[in-house]
Amino acid sequence: MTEKLLQYLWNYKIFKHFDFKDIEGNSVEIIHFGKWNKNAGPDFLDAKIKVNSLLLAGNIELHVRSSDWIFHNHSQDPNYQNIILHVVFFTI
């Protein structure tokens, strides 16, 4: 799995099912998957999600591993302050 492949799958919604969960097991409903950003910054812009009854709007970042967030220095980058969802393939 590569990050580009993960972005492709997300953009074209190629999944076996849409049963997304957060790390606490809460259902995450994707209202709008966002617009694929092929420039610098978050992978998908202007997305909308619902967790429990809370509706969130913002950007989505995808990584193969959860640790890539730190590896890519996103915590210090102001372009990533409006991330509402960090989607990962592996949680390591």
MARFI-575930 format. One line per 2 residues: number of its first residue (from 1); their letters; for each residue y, z, x of C-alpha. Coordinates in nm, 3 decimals. Layout:
NUM> a> Y Z X  ... $
//
This chain:
1> mt> 0.000 0.000 0.000  0.349 -0.083 0.124 $
3> ek> 0.687 0.016 -0.016  0.767 -0.349 -0.099 $
5> ll> 0.443 -0.379 -0.297  0.520 -0.055 -0.479 $
7> qy> 0.867 -0.190 -0.567  0.709 -0.512 -0.696 $
9> lw> 0.462 -0.319 -0.911  0.743 -0.100 -1.049 $
11> ny> 0.974 -0.394 -1.120  0.710 -0.593 -1.308 $
13> ki> 0.551 -0.281 -1.463  0.206 -0.362 -1.327 $
15> fk> 0.015 -0.038 -1.393  -0.312 0.056 -1.556 $
17> hf> -0.118 0.294 -1.780  0.224 0.451 -1.811 $
19> df> 0.119 0.817 -1.808  0.370 0.936 -1.550 $
21> kd> 0.391 1.308 -1.466  0.624 1.517 -1.254 $
23> ie> 0.494 1.761 -0.992  0.474 2.035 -1.258 $
25> gn> 0.262 1.819 -1.491  0.541 1.740 -1.741 $
27> sv> 0.535 1.395 -1.895  0.797 1.156 -1.761 $
29> ei> 0.888 0.879 -2.003  1.051 0.577 -1.845 $
31> ih> 1.311 0.452 -2.092  1.451 0.187 -1.852 $
33> fg> 1.287 0.115 -1.516  1.623 0.018 -1.365 $
35> kw> 1.744 -0.295 -1.188  1.574 -0.381 -0.860 $
37> nk> 1.825 -0.329 -0.579  1.733 -0.553 -0.286 $
39> na> 2.033 -0.429 -0.085  2.083 -0.098 0.096 $
41> gp> 2.055 0.216 -0.115  1.817 0.329 -0.389 $
43> df> 1.540 0.091 -0.490  1.626 0.077 -0.863 $
45> ld> 1.970 0.127 -1.015  2.085 0.236 -1.360 $
47> ak> 1.749 0.369 -1.479  1.686 0.607 -1.769 $
49> ik> 1.405 0.859 -1.797  1.313 1.144 -2.029 $
51> vn> 1.148 1.464 -1.908  1.059 1.696 -2.195 $
53> sl> 1.363 1.646 -2.420  1.611 1.587 -2.136 $
55> ll> 1.743 1.231 -2.098  1.855 1.141 -1.745 $
57> ag> 2.039 0.832 -1.621  2.070 0.734 -1.257 $
59> ni> 1.877 0.572 -0.975  1.511 0.568 -0.872 $
61> el> 1.369 0.568 -0.520  1.010 0.464 -0.443 $
63> hv> 0.804 0.558 -0.140  0.442 0.529 -0.038 $
65> rs> 0.442 0.895 0.076  0.658 1.180 -0.049 $
67> sd> 0.740 1.266 0.314  0.915 0.927 0.352 $
69> wi> 1.220 1.079 0.180  1.277 1.297 0.486 $
71> fh> 1.156 1.031 0.732  1.419 0.789 0.595 $
73> nh> 1.693 1.060 0.609  1.782 1.023 0.239 $
75> sq> 1.883 1.391 0.209  2.188 1.329 0.427 $
77> dp> 2.278 0.989 0.278  2.536 1.002 -0.007 $
79> ny> 2.386 0.682 -0.155  2.088 0.892 -0.265 $
81> qn> 2.274 1.174 -0.442  2.225 1.016 -0.787 $
83> ii> 1.845 0.991 -0.769  1.684 1.099 -1.098 $
85> lh> 1.329 1.014 -0.996  1.144 0.990 -0.665 $
87> vv> 0.829 0.787 -0.730  0.552 0.824 -0.473 $
89> ff> 0.205 0.677 -0.430  0.076 0.966 -0.211 $
91> ti> 0.212 1.321 -0.225  0.200 1.393 0.150 $
//
